[in-house]
Amino acid sequence: MSQEFNQEHTPKPKKERNTFPMLMSGVAGGIIAALFTGGIFLTQLDDNQNTASENTVETEETAESQQSTDQEAVPTSNLSTENTNSISGAVEKVSDAVVGISNVQQVSLWEESDAAGTGSGVIYKDDGENAYVVTNNHVVEGAQQVEVILTNGEHVQAEVLGTDALTDLAVLQIPNDQVTTVAELGSSDELTVGDTAIAIGNPLGTEFAGSVTQGIISGLDRAVDVDLNNDRQPDWTTNVIQTDAAINPGNSGGALVNSNGQLIGINSMKIAQAAVEGIGFAIPISDAKPVMEQLETDGEVVRPFMGISAVDLSTVPARHLQETLKLEESVEDGIVVADIESNSPADEAGLKQYDVVTKIDDKEISSMLDLKTYLYRETEIGDEITVTFYREGNVQTATMTLDKQEDL
Protein backbone atom coordinates (compact mmCIF):
# COMPACT_ATOMS: atom_id res chain seq x y z
CA MET A 1 0.00 0.00 0.00
CA SER A 2 2.03 2.85 -1.26
CA GLN A 3 2.72 5.82 0.66
CA GLU A 4 -0.68 5.41 -0.05
CA PHE A 5 1.11 2.95 0.79
CA ASN A 6 1.39 0.25 -1.70
CA GLN A 7 0.12 -3.03 -0.65
CA GLU A 8 -0.27 -5.38 -3.49
CA HIS A 9 -2.03 -8.53 -2.74
CA THR A 10 -2.55 -11.43 -5.03
CA PRO A 11 -5.89 -13.19 -4.75
CA LYS A 12 -5.92 -16.92 -4.45
CA PRO A 13 -8.72 -19.45 -4.54
CA LYS A 14 -10.57 -19.70 -1.26
CA LYS A 15 -9.64 -22.83 0.62
CA GLU A 16 -11.90 -22.76 3.62
CA ARG A 17 -14.82 -20.86 4.90
CA ASN A 18 -13.51 -17.66 6.46
CA THR A 19 -15.26 -17.39 9.77
CA PHE A 20 -13.93 -14.57 11.86
CA PRO A 21 -13.24 -15.37 15.37
CA MET A 22 -10.25 -13.60 16.65
CA LEU A 23 -8.65 -12.87 13.45
CA MET A 24 -8.02 -11.56 11.58
CA SER A 25 -8.04 -9.68 14.49
CA GLY A 26 -5.49 -6.47 10.03
CA VAL A 27 -2.94 -7.62 8.13
CA ALA A 28 0.58 -8.01 10.15
CA GLY A 29 3.92 -9.47 11.79
CA GLY A 30 5.69 -11.06 14.87
CA ILE A 31 2.70 -13.11 15.89
CA ILE A 32 1.97 -16.40 17.30
CA ALA A 33 4.74 -17.66 15.25
CA ALA A 34 6.62 -15.29 13.02
CA LEU A 35 8.01 -16.64 9.79
CA PHE A 36 11.65 -17.28 10.61
CA THR A 37 13.71 -18.12 7.57
CA GLY A 38 17.16 -17.20 8.83
CA GLY A 39 19.84 -19.39 10.21
CA ILE A 40 18.20 -22.41 11.72
CA PHE A 41 19.72 -24.20 8.76
CA LEU A 42 23.16 -23.20 7.57
CA THR A 43 22.19 -23.63 3.97
CA GLN A 44 20.41 -20.84 2.15
CA LEU A 45 16.93 -21.84 1.16
CA ASP A 46 16.13 -22.17 -2.50
CA ASP A 47 14.99 -18.90 -4.12
CA ASN A 48 12.38 -20.73 -6.11
CA GLN A 49 9.97 -21.13 -3.21
CA ASN A 50 6.43 -20.01 -3.32
CA THR A 51 6.21 -16.28 -3.49
CA ALA A 52 3.26 -14.75 -1.79
CA SER A 53 1.75 -11.45 -2.60
CA GLU A 54 3.88 -8.42 -3.34
CA ASN A 55 3.04 -4.94 -2.23
CA THR A 56 1.08 -2.64 -4.52
CA VAL A 57 -1.15 0.29 -4.33
CA GLU A 58 -4.52 -0.42 -2.91
CA THR A 59 -7.78 0.26 -4.62
CA GLU A 60 -8.96 -0.48 -8.00
CA GLU A 61 -9.78 0.71 -11.37
CA THR A 62 -13.27 0.48 -12.59
CA ALA A 63 -14.91 -0.23 -15.86
CA GLU A 64 -18.24 1.45 -16.27
CA SER A 65 -20.57 0.03 -18.82
CA GLN A 66 -23.35 1.72 -20.62
CA GLN A 67 -25.59 -0.15 -22.90
CA SER A 68 -27.85 1.20 -25.59
CA THR A 69 -30.64 -0.55 -27.37
CA ASP A 70 -32.62 -0.02 -30.53
CA GLN A 71 -35.79 -1.41 -29.06
CA GLU A 72 -38.81 0.81 -29.38
CA ALA A 73 -40.88 2.43 -26.66
CA VAL A 74 -38.82 1.15 -23.76
CA PRO A 75 -38.89 3.73 -20.95
CA THR A 76 -35.13 3.72 -20.62
CA SER A 77 -35.00 7.32 -19.52
CA ASN A 78 -37.27 6.59 -16.61
CA LEU A 79 -35.18 3.58 -15.57
CA SER A 80 -32.02 5.64 -15.81
CA THR A 81 -33.53 8.42 -13.73
CA GLU A 82 -34.64 6.00 -11.05
CA ASN A 83 -31.19 4.44 -10.92
CA THR A 84 -29.47 7.82 -10.72
CA ASN A 85 -31.80 9.04 -8.01
CA SER A 86 -31.23 5.88 -6.01
CA ILE A 87 -27.46 6.26 -6.18
CA SER A 88 -27.46 9.98 -5.50
CA GLY A 89 -29.68 9.42 -2.48
CA ALA A 90 -27.28 6.82 -1.11
CA VAL A 91 -24.32 9.12 -1.70
CA GLU A 92 -26.03 12.09 -0.07
CA LYS A 93 -26.86 9.96 2.97
CA VAL A 94 -23.27 8.95 3.70
CA SER A 95 -20.87 11.27 1.87
CA ASP A 96 -20.30 13.71 4.75
CA ALA A 97 -19.22 10.77 6.92
CA VAL A 98 -16.36 9.98 4.52
CA VAL A 99 -13.33 12.03 5.48
CA GLY A 100 -9.72 12.52 4.46
CA ILE A 101 -6.85 11.21 6.56
CA SER A 102 -3.47 12.96 6.59
CA ASN A 103 -0.44 11.04 7.85
CA VAL A 104 1.99 13.67 9.19
CA GLN A 105 5.63 12.67 9.64
CA GLN A 106 8.90 14.53 10.20
CA VAL A 107 11.41 13.53 7.55
CA SER A 108 14.43 14.87 9.42
CA LEU A 109 15.38 16.96 12.43
CA TRP A 110 15.94 19.98 10.18
CA GLU A 111 12.69 19.85 8.27
CA GLU A 112 9.18 20.63 9.37
CA SER A 113 6.67 17.82 9.63
CA ASP A 114 4.66 17.28 6.48
CA ALA A 115 1.99 14.93 5.19
CA ALA A 116 3.71 11.70 4.23
CA GLY A 117 0.54 10.45 2.63
CA THR A 118 -3.20 10.82 2.51
CA GLY A 119 -6.03 8.38 2.61
CA SER A 120 -9.68 8.16 3.51
CA GLY A 121 -11.73 7.22 6.53
CA VAL A 122 -15.34 6.79 7.63
CA ILE A 123 -17.04 8.29 10.68
CA TYR A 124 -19.00 5.36 12.07
CA LYS A 125 -19.92 6.43 15.63
CA ASP A 126 -20.68 9.53 17.72
CA ASP A 127 -20.97 9.12 21.48
CA GLY A 128 -22.14 12.67 22.11
CA GLU A 129 -18.67 13.99 22.82
CA ASN A 130 -16.33 12.27 20.40
CA ALA A 131 -16.65 10.80 16.93
CA TYR A 132 -14.90 7.62 15.81
CA VAL A 133 -13.29 7.09 12.43
CA VAL A 134 -12.28 3.77 10.86
CA THR A 135 -9.51 3.70 8.27
CA ASN A 136 -6.74 1.39 7.07
CA ASN A 137 -3.74 0.68 9.27
CA HIS A 138 -1.39 1.40 6.39
CA VAL A 139 -2.88 4.87 6.01
CA VAL A 140 -1.75 5.93 9.51
CA GLU A 141 1.27 3.66 9.86
CA GLY A 142 4.38 5.53 11.00
CA ALA A 143 2.51 8.77 11.62
CA GLN A 144 3.70 11.18 14.29
CA GLN A 145 0.44 13.02 13.94
CA VAL A 146 -2.83 12.19 12.19
CA GLU A 147 -5.32 14.74 10.92
CA VAL A 148 -8.88 14.09 9.83
CA ILE A 149 -10.03 16.36 7.01
CA LEU A 150 -13.78 16.92 7.19
CA THR A 151 -15.93 17.59 4.15
CA ASN A 152 -16.14 21.28 5.14
CA GLY A 153 -12.37 21.48 4.68
CA GLU A 154 -11.51 21.66 8.37
CA HIS A 155 -8.43 19.78 9.57
CA VAL A 156 -8.99 18.16 12.97
CA GLN A 157 -6.20 16.52 14.94
CA ALA A 158 -7.05 12.89 15.65
CA GLU A 159 -6.04 10.47 18.36
CA VAL A 160 -5.13 7.00 17.11
CA LEU A 161 -6.98 4.70 19.51
CA GLY A 162 -5.63 1.49 18.03
CA THR A 163 -4.24 -0.18 14.93
CA ASP A 164 -4.10 -3.74 13.66
CA ALA A 165 -1.75 -4.57 10.83
CA LEU A 166 -3.11 -8.07 10.28
CA THR A 167 -6.56 -6.81 9.33
CA ASP A 168 -5.25 -3.47 8.03
CA LEU A 169 -7.64 -1.51 10.23
CA ALA A 170 -7.23 1.49 12.52
CA VAL A 171 -9.64 3.50 14.68
CA LEU A 172 -9.26 7.24 15.31
CA GLN A 173 -11.06 9.59 17.68
CA ILE A 174 -11.90 13.25 17.05
CA PRO A 175 -14.08 15.85 18.82
CA ASN A 176 -17.63 15.68 17.47
CA ASP A 177 -18.38 19.41 17.40
CA GLN A 178 -18.07 19.66 13.62
CA VAL A 179 -19.34 16.19 12.76
CA THR A 180 -22.67 16.29 10.95
CA THR A 181 -23.04 12.74 9.60
CA VAL A 182 -22.33 9.25 10.89
CA ALA A 183 -22.34 6.33 8.47
CA GLU A 184 -24.99 3.68 9.02
CA LEU A 185 -23.40 0.25 9.26
CA GLY A 186 -24.89 -2.34 6.95
CA SER A 187 -24.28 -6.08 6.76
CA SER A 188 -21.77 -7.58 4.39
CA ASP A 189 -23.17 -11.03 5.22
CA GLU A 190 -26.29 -10.27 3.18
CA LEU A 191 -24.51 -9.23 -0.02
CA THR A 192 -24.92 -11.08 -3.28
CA VAL A 193 -22.82 -10.89 -6.43
CA GLY A 194 -24.27 -8.23 -8.73
CA ASP A 195 -25.46 -5.90 -5.96
CA THR A 196 -24.71 -2.22 -6.44
CA ALA A 197 -21.44 -1.08 -4.88
CA ILE A 198 -20.53 2.58 -4.44
CA ALA A 199 -17.00 3.64 -3.44
CA ILE A 200 -16.50 7.04 -1.81
CA GLY A 201 -13.13 8.48 -0.90
CA ASN A 202 -10.26 10.78 -1.81
CA PRO A 203 -8.40 9.28 -4.79
CA LEU A 204 -5.00 10.87 -5.37
CA GLY A 205 -5.41 13.14 -2.36
CA THR A 206 -7.65 15.94 -1.22
CA GLU A 207 -7.87 17.57 -4.66
CA PHE A 208 -10.45 14.94 -5.59
CA ALA A 209 -11.98 14.62 -2.12
CA GLY A 210 -15.38 12.97 -1.95
CA SER A 211 -15.10 11.23 -5.31
CA VAL A 212 -17.81 8.68 -5.99
CA THR A 213 -17.54 5.65 -8.25
CA GLN A 214 -20.17 3.03 -8.94
CA GLY A 215 -19.90 -0.63 -9.75
CA ILE A 216 -21.14 -3.96 -8.50
CA ILE A 217 -20.16 -6.63 -6.05
CA SER A 218 -17.95 -8.75 -8.29
CA GLY A 219 -17.18 -11.51 -5.80
CA LEU A 220 -17.57 -12.50 -2.17
CA ASP A 221 -15.28 -14.32 0.27
CA ARG A 222 -12.21 -13.71 -1.86
CA ALA A 223 -8.98 -14.82 -0.23
CA VAL A 224 -6.03 -12.44 -0.61
CA ASP A 225 -2.58 -13.27 0.75
CA VAL A 226 -0.94 -10.59 2.87
CA ASP A 227 2.84 -10.36 3.20
CA LEU A 228 3.52 -8.04 6.12
CA ASN A 229 7.25 -8.49 6.67
CA ASN A 230 8.22 -8.56 2.98
CA ASP A 231 9.74 -12.04 3.16
CA ARG A 232 7.68 -13.11 0.14
CA GLN A 233 5.69 -15.52 2.28
CA PRO A 234 2.05 -14.91 3.25
CA ASP A 235 1.53 -13.82 6.84
CA TRP A 236 -2.22 -13.93 6.60
CA THR A 237 -5.06 -14.58 4.19
CA THR A 238 -7.59 -11.78 4.27
CA ASN A 239 -11.26 -12.31 3.49
CA VAL A 240 -12.40 -9.49 1.19
CA ILE A 241 -15.21 -8.26 -1.04
CA GLN A 242 -14.28 -7.87 -4.70
CA THR A 243 -15.75 -4.91 -6.57
CA ASP A 244 -15.26 -3.18 -9.90
CA ALA A 245 -16.12 0.25 -8.49
CA ALA A 246 -13.01 2.32 -9.22
CA ILE A 247 -10.64 2.47 -6.24
CA ASN A 248 -7.40 4.40 -6.54
CA PRO A 249 -4.53 5.46 -4.27
CA GLY A 250 -6.10 7.74 -1.69
CA ASN A 251 -9.33 5.72 -1.54
CA SER A 252 -7.79 3.46 1.08
CA GLY A 253 -9.85 3.46 4.25
CA GLY A 254 -12.85 4.96 2.47
CA ALA A 255 -16.38 3.66 2.25
CA LEU A 256 -17.91 0.95 0.14
CA VAL A 257 -21.67 1.40 0.47
CA ASN A 258 -24.78 -0.26 -0.88
CA SER A 259 -27.68 1.36 -2.72
CA ASN A 260 -29.23 2.28 0.64
CA GLY A 261 -26.16 4.27 1.64
CA GLN A 262 -25.16 1.73 4.30
CA LEU A 263 -21.49 0.98 4.93
CA ILE A 264 -20.72 -2.57 3.75
CA GLY A 265 -16.93 -2.45 3.45
CA ILE A 266 -13.72 -0.50 4.04
CA ASN A 267 -11.83 -0.03 0.77
CA SER A 268 -8.35 -1.43 1.16
CA MET A 269 -6.50 -2.66 -1.90
CA LYS A 270 -6.43 -3.33 -5.60
CA ILE A 271 -4.68 -5.54 -8.11
CA ALA A 272 -2.12 -3.22 -9.66
CA GLN A 273 -1.04 -4.91 -12.87
CA ALA A 274 -1.08 -3.56 -16.40
CA ALA A 275 -3.20 -6.44 -17.63
CA VAL A 276 -5.78 -6.08 -14.85
CA GLU A 277 -8.66 -3.64 -14.71
CA GLY A 278 -11.54 -3.36 -12.30
CA ILE A 279 -10.41 -5.68 -9.50
CA GLY A 280 -10.46 -3.98 -6.13
CA PHE A 281 -11.07 -5.21 -2.62
CA ALA A 282 -12.77 -4.03 0.54
CA ILE A 283 -12.74 -5.43 4.07
CA PRO A 284 -16.29 -6.67 4.80
CA ILE A 285 -17.93 -4.57 7.50
CA SER A 286 -19.17 -7.68 9.31
CA ASP A 287 -15.54 -8.79 9.66
CA ALA A 288 -14.32 -5.30 10.51
CA LYS A 289 -16.85 -4.52 13.28
CA PRO A 290 -15.42 -6.76 16.01
CA VAL A 291 -11.93 -5.48 15.22
CA MET A 292 -13.13 -1.87 15.34
CA GLU A 293 -14.77 -2.50 18.71
CA GLN A 294 -11.57 -3.96 20.20
CA LEU A 295 -9.42 -1.16 18.81
CA GLU A 296 -11.83 1.44 20.12
CA THR A 297 -11.99 0.05 23.64
CA ASP A 298 -8.67 -1.79 24.11
CA GLY A 299 -6.36 -0.20 21.55
CA GLU A 300 -5.33 -3.61 20.24
CA VAL A 301 -6.66 -6.91 19.03
CA VAL A 302 -5.91 -9.81 21.31
CA ARG A 303 -5.02 -13.17 19.75
CA PRO A 304 -4.05 -16.62 21.00
CA PHE A 305 -0.31 -17.21 21.30
CA MET A 306 1.93 -20.27 21.28
CA GLY A 307 5.32 -18.59 21.37
CA ILE A 308 7.21 -20.20 18.50
CA SER A 309 9.04 -19.04 15.41
CA ALA A 310 9.08 -21.54 12.57
CA VAL A 311 9.71 -22.19 8.90
CA ASP A 312 7.61 -24.24 6.52
CA LEU A 313 8.93 -27.76 6.02
CA SER A 314 8.52 -27.28 2.27
CA THR A 315 11.30 -24.64 2.33
CA VAL A 316 13.86 -26.88 4.04
CA PRO A 317 16.68 -28.16 1.78
CA ALA A 318 16.27 -31.89 1.12
CA ARG A 319 19.50 -32.98 2.80
CA HIS A 320 18.40 -31.48 6.13
CA LEU A 321 15.24 -33.56 6.17
CA GLN A 322 17.35 -36.62 6.93
CA GLU A 323 20.57 -35.21 8.42
CA THR A 324 19.07 -32.66 10.81
CA LEU A 325 15.41 -33.54 11.25
CA LYS A 326 15.72 -37.31 10.74
CA LEU A 327 12.31 -37.42 9.09
CA GLU A 328 10.89 -40.35 7.20
CA GLU A 329 10.02 -39.73 3.57
CA SER A 330 6.34 -40.08 4.42
CA VAL A 331 6.43 -36.80 6.39
CA GLU A 332 5.98 -34.18 3.71
CA ASP A 333 4.10 -31.34 5.39
CA GLY A 334 4.57 -29.39 8.60
CA ILE A 335 6.47 -26.50 10.15
CA VAL A 336 9.94 -26.67 11.71
CA VAL A 337 10.32 -24.92 15.05
CA ALA A 338 13.16 -22.40 14.80
CA ASP A 339 12.90 -20.72 18.18
CA ILE A 340 10.88 -20.90 21.38
CA GLU A 341 9.97 -17.81 23.39
CA SER A 342 10.94 -18.17 27.03
CA ASN A 343 8.06 -18.90 29.42
CA SER A 344 5.61 -19.14 26.53
CA PRO A 345 2.97 -21.89 26.21
CA ALA A 346 5.24 -23.76 23.78
CA ASP A 347 8.18 -23.50 26.19
CA GLU A 348 6.11 -24.79 29.09
CA ALA A 349 4.80 -27.65 26.92
CA GLY A 350 8.37 -28.77 26.17
CA LEU A 351 8.63 -27.97 22.46
CA LYS A 352 12.19 -27.62 21.16
CA GLN A 353 14.08 -26.27 18.17
CA TYR A 354 13.87 -28.61 15.13
CA ASP A 355 10.57 -30.15 16.27
CA VAL A 356 8.36 -30.60 13.20
CA VAL A 357 4.76 -29.71 13.99
CA THR A 358 2.30 -31.52 11.73
CA LYS A 359 -1.03 -31.14 13.50
CA ILE A 360 -2.84 -28.89 15.99
CA ASP A 361 -5.80 -30.73 17.49
CA ASP A 362 -7.39 -32.35 14.42
CA LYS A 363 -6.13 -29.73 11.97
CA GLU A 364 -3.32 -30.73 9.60
CA ILE A 365 -0.62 -28.04 9.56
CA SER A 366 1.46 -27.62 6.42
CA SER A 367 2.48 -23.98 6.76
CA MET A 368 2.70 -21.09 9.19
CA LEU A 369 -0.38 -19.68 7.50
CA ASP A 370 -2.30 -22.85 8.38
CA LEU A 371 -1.18 -22.54 12.00
CA LYS A 372 -2.15 -18.89 12.36
CA THR A 373 -5.45 -19.38 10.56
CA TYR A 374 -6.42 -22.19 12.90
CA LEU A 375 -5.34 -20.41 16.07
CA TYR A 376 -6.87 -17.04 15.22
CA ARG A 377 -10.13 -18.37 13.87
CA GLU A 378 -10.80 -21.56 15.80
CA THR A 379 -9.32 -20.99 19.27
CA GLU A 380 -9.40 -18.49 22.10
CA ILE A 381 -7.01 -17.44 24.83
CA GLY A 382 -7.11 -20.05 27.58
CA ASP A 383 -8.00 -22.94 25.28
CA GLU A 384 -5.98 -26.13 25.62
CA ILE A 385 -4.67 -27.52 22.36
CA THR A 386 -2.88 -30.73 21.42
CA VAL A 387 0.24 -30.41 19.28
CA THR A 388 1.45 -33.36 17.21
CA PHE A 389 5.11 -33.15 16.20
CA TYR A 390 8.16 -35.17 15.15
CA ARG A 391 11.37 -35.04 17.18
CA GLU A 392 14.38 -36.86 15.70
CA GLY A 393 12.02 -38.88 13.56
CA ASN A 394 9.67 -39.97 16.36
CA VAL A 395 6.08 -38.76 16.54
CA GLN A 396 5.04 -37.19 19.85
CA THR A 397 2.21 -35.08 21.26
CA ALA A 398 2.09 -32.27 23.81
CA THR A 399 -0.71 -30.19 25.28
CA MET A 400 -0.50 -26.48 25.95
CA THR A 401 -2.79 -23.69 27.13
CA LEU A 402 -2.87 -20.72 24.77
CA ASP A 403 -1.85 -17.38 26.18
CA LYS A 404 -2.40 -13.78 25.06
CA GLN A 405 -0.64 -12.51 21.96
CA GLU A 406 0.86 -9.25 23.17
CA ASP A 407 2.19 -7.76 19.97
CA LEU A 408 1.88 -8.58 16.33
N, C-alpha and C positions, 0 to 999 in steps of 0.2 A: 504494500500500500504505500505509495510514493511519499514524497513529503506531501503529497496527499497520499501519500505514503504508500507507495506501491506494495500491494500484496497480491501476487498473482497466485491463483489457486487453480489447480487442474481438477475438473470434476472426474469422479470415477463412478462406476456402477455401484448402486447401493447394495450392501451385503446383507445388512440386518435392519430390522425395524429400529429406527432411532427413537427411543423413548426419551426421557430427559430427566432422569433423576439428577444426581448432583454432578452434572456435567462438568458437561459442557460446563458447568459451572461448573468468549472467550475466548482462543485461540487463542498459547502459550508457554512453557519452558522449564524448569528444574524439577519438578513434579514427582509424582509417586516414584517414578523411576525415570530419570533423565536419560536420553540416548547418550551412551558413553562409548565413543568409537576409538578413543585413544588408547594406547599403551597396554591394554591387558594382554594383547598378543604383540610380540615383537616384530611381527610381519605386517607390512602395510596392507590394508584390505584392498581388494580389487576395485578399481574405479568404475567397473561396469556393473555396479549394483543398481538396484532399483532407485531411480531418482523420483523423489516426491515432487510436490508442487514448487514452482519457483515464485518469486515475488513479482507482482505486477501492480498496476494501478487498479483501484477497485472501481466498480461501476461499469455500466455497459453502454453499448451503443444500441440504438433502437432502429427498427425498420418500420415505418408507418405504412400502412397500405390503404389505398383508396380504390374502391372499385366503382366502375360505372356500368350502366346497363342500358341497352336499347329498348327494353321492354316499355310498353305504353302504359300510361295512366297509373303508374305505381307511385304512391305518395312518398317518394324518396325524400323530398325536402322536409316533410313532416317528421320522418324517422330521424333524419339528420339533426333537426332542431331538438327533438326529444333527447337524443344522445348527448348533444352539446350541453343542453340545459342540465342534464343529469351530472355530467362531469364538472361543469362549472359550479354547480351547487356543492358537490363534494369538495372541490378545491377551496371554495369560499369558506366552508365549514372548518377546515383544518389549517389553511395556509399560514395564518398568523401564529400558529403553534410551531411552525418549522423555522428554526433560527440558524444563524451562522455561528461557527465556532472558530475562534482564532487561537492558535497555539503560539504563545509568545516565549521566545528563548533568547538568551544572551549568547552571541557567537563567541565573543572574547571579552576580556576584562576591559579593553579599550573601546569597545563599541557599545552603543545603546541596544537594549533589548528590542527585538523586532519579531514580527509574525513569521515563524518558521513554516507555517502552513495553515490552510483554512479548510474547514469541513462544514458539516451540517449537523444539526441536532433537532430533537423533538421535545417540546414541553409536554409532559404526560401527567403531571400532578401539581396541584396547588393546595397547600395545607392551611391557607389563610394568612400565612406569614412569608413562606418561601415557596418557590416553584422549583420543580425538579425536571432536569433535562437528561434524556438518554442520547448517547452518541456512540461512536466506535472508539475502542481503546486506542487504535493506531492514530486517531485524530488528535488525541491529547497526550500521547506518549512523549515523554521527555520534556514536557512543558514546564517552565518555571512559573508561568502565569497563564490562565485560560480566561478568555473573554467570550461572552455570549453576545452576539449581535442580533438585536431584535428587529422585527420587520419595520419599525419606525426609525431605524438607523442608529438607535442608541447602543453604545457598547457598555455592557455590564460585567464587572468582574465576577467570576464564578469560582466557587469552591469545588474541587474535585472530591466527591465523597468516597468514590471507590472505582477501581478499574479491574478488569479481568481479561488478560491477554488470550486465554484459551478460547473464550467465546467472542472476543473482540468487542466487548461492551464496556461502557463507562457511564457513570451517573454523576451529574453536576447539580449544584444547588445555587440558586440566585434569589435575590429579594423579589417579591411578587408585585411590587408597587406599579410596575409598568407592563405586567403580563395581562393580556386581554383574552387569550384563548388557550385552552388546554385540549390536547388531542384526545379523542375518545378511543379507547383501546377496543379493537375488534377481536376476532378469533381466527387465527391462521389454521386451526384444526378443521374449520368448515369450508375451506377453499376448495375449488375444483379447477382443473385445467381449463382454460378458456375464459375464466372470470376476468373482468376488467381490473387492471392494475395501473395505478397512477403514482408516479415518482415525483416528489417535490424536494427541492434542495438548492444548493448553490454551486452549480457546476463551474469549474475554473475560477472560483472565488466570488467575492461579493459583487462584482460587476454584473453578474447574472443571477443575483440573489432571487430566490423564490421561483426559479424556473420549474415549469410543470411539463412532464412528458407522460404520454399515455401508451399503454400496451395491454398485454394480457398476462395471466399466469401461464407460463410456458411449461412448467414442471413443478412437481412437489416432491419433498423428501429427497432432494438431490444430495449426494455425498461429495464434499469437496475436501481434499487433503490440505492440511495447514502445516507448513514448515516454519516453526517459530524461531529456531536457533540457527537457521541457514546451514544445516548439515546435510541437506538434500534428502532427508528422511522425514516422513510425516510425523508430526507430534500430536495431531488430533485430526479427526474427520468431522467436519462441521455439517450439520443438517441445515439446508438452505432452501429457499423458494427461488425458482428460476423465473425470470421475467424478461420480456423484450422491450419494456419501457426503458428509454434511453437513460443510462446512468453514466456519469462521467466524473473525472477527478474533481473533488469538491462536493459531490453528492454524498460522499461517505457519511454515515450517521443520520442521513435524512430519512424522510418518511416514504414508505410504500403504503398506499391506502386503497381501499376498495371504493366501489361506486357510491357507497353511503358516507364516504369521508372518514371511515374508521381506520385506525392504524393497524395494519396487518403484518408489517415487517419493517426492519431497520436496514436500509440499503448499506451494503458492505463491500462488495467486490464485483469484478467483472473478468471475463476472459479477454486478455489483451493480446491478441494475435492478429496479424494482418488478414488471415484467411477467415476470421471469425467476426460475425456481426450479430448484435442483438442477443447476447447471452450475458445476463447480469444476475446477481444473486442478492438476496436479502435474508437477514436472520428472522425466522418466524417469530411473531410477537408472543405466541404461546410458549415458545422456548425461552424467549428473552425475559419474560415477566418474572419468573422466580430468581433469575440472576439479578435483575434490576432491584428487586426487593432486598436481596442480600447485600448488594452494594450500597443501597440507600441506608440500610440500618446498621450493617456491620463493617462496611468499607472493604469487604473481601468476600470471596466465595470459598467456602470450606469444602475440602474434598478428602476422601479416604487416602491413607498413606501407608505404604509398606516400608519404605526407606532403603530402596536398592537403586543402583545404577546398573544398566545392562546393555548388551548389544544383541541384535538378532542373530540367531544361530546361522541363518542363511548367509550372513556376511563374513563368517569365520573361514579363513583359508583351510582347505581340505586336510592338510597335514596335521593341523592342530586338533581336528576332530578325534583323531586316534592318539596322537602323542601327548596332548595336554588334557583333553577332556575324557579320553578313553571311552568314547561312545561307540555303541554298535551301529552298524550301517542302517538298521531299522529306525533309528532316531533321526528324523529329518527336520523336525520343526521344534522351536522353542526359543528361549532367550537365555543368554549366558550372563550370569551375575558378574559384574565387574567390580562393584564396590558395595559395601554395606555401611549405612549410616549408624554411628554409635548410638546405642540405647533405643534404636528404632524397633518396630514390631518384627522386622526381618532379623535383626540382630538378636533379639530376645528369643526368637523361634529357632535360632541356630543355623541360619543360612550362611553360606560361605562363598568367597570368590571362586569362580569356575563352576559353581552349581548350575545345572541346565534346567530351568523351569519349563515344564511342558503343559501343566494344567493348573488352573485355579478353580477349586471346587469341581464342577463338572464341565467347565469351559476349557476347551483346548486353546493353548496359547502358542502362537507361532511368531508373534512380533510384539514389540513394545506397545504398538498401537492397540493390539488385541488386549493386552494387559490393562492399559489405561481405560479403554472403552468399557471393559467389564467392571473394573473397580468404580469408575465414576458414574456408571449408569445402573449397575446392578447391586451395589453395596452401599453401606452407610458406615460412618464412624462408629466404632464399637462392635461391629459385626466380626464374628470369628470365621476365618476362611481356612480351607485346607489347600496347601501347596504341594503339588507333586513335582519332584525334580530328580535329576540324575547326578550322582556324585561319584566320580571315578568309575563310571560305567554302571553303577548300581542304582536302581530306582528306590526312592525314599519318599516319605511324606512328612509334613510338619504342619502344625496349626499355629495360627497367629491371630491376634486381635488388632483390627485396623485402628490406627490413630488418626489425628487431625493433620491434614496437609497444611503446613504453615505458609509456605510461599511457593509460587509457581515459577 
